[in-house]
Each structure stands twice: as structure tokens, then as C-alpha cells.
């Protein structure tokens, strides 16, 4: 399956997790590409009218994985801006993960995932699986669990 991992990663942590997921899915025979989205200028929580340098094209992918950091207890505004410009996600197999520094998912991760699910529903899709990767806590175990769960989806 051709899978696109659409990521926003400012510190590099989300990208690192995406690389580990790419490696796992590739060993299962999937063609996996990481597609970064980057803002023009500064991006910060609460930013309005965010413009993007890159808009990865999703038509070529059967599966999509959306990934971004949690900022101010919400999904990164960069990923939100990207998703808002998509017309549809219908007929795509979708999973998503968020990364965060706080040790517990209720400290922003749950809300960020809920927002991602809501946005995807408005675009005609349902997210098949999600993961919250807390950097403080059992980081490696969370990544391993995510790789196993997402491998079952694709």
C-alpha cells in the first residue's frame, strides 16, 4: 500500500517518531513517504491566517497518517491549516498520532486527537487508529505500541 505520513515537526520529535513508523511499515512491504508541512514565518498556538510553504498532495496515497505536536493543549495550528485546505479525505485509510512533552495524554493529547477526528469527519473520513506519544513517560513503549497498532490497520 502507498502510505503518506503528513507531518508537522518543529523540534524534530514528531519527525523522529514518523521515521520509526515509516521503517516499520516499510518492512511490511508498504511504500511509505514522509511529507513535511511547513509554515511561512512563525507558527505558534493561536496564530490566525497561517500560510504554508508546502501542501503535500494526497491523491497518490491509499493510506494517510497525520502527525503533529500538541501545542497549548491542542493540535499544532500548522496541521490544522493543512487539513482545512483539503476538500475530502473520503476513501482514504487514515491513522494519526500526536507527540507531546507532558507525561499524560489528558494534558493535551486527548483533546488534540479529538480535534483531528472532528476535522477528518468533516472531510468524509474516520480515523482508524490513533496514538499519543508522551515524551515524558514510557516513550519507547508508546512508539512500539503505536507501530504495532498502525501495522494492523495497513
Secondary structure, DSSP 8 states (H G I E B T S, - for coil): -EEEEEE--SSSHHHHHHHHHHHHHHHTT-EEEEEE--BSS---TT--S--BS-----TT-SEEEEEEEEETTEE-HHHHHHHHH----TT-EEEEEEEESSSSGGGTHHHHHHHHHHHHHHTT--EEEEEEEESSSSHHHHHHHHHHHHHHH-
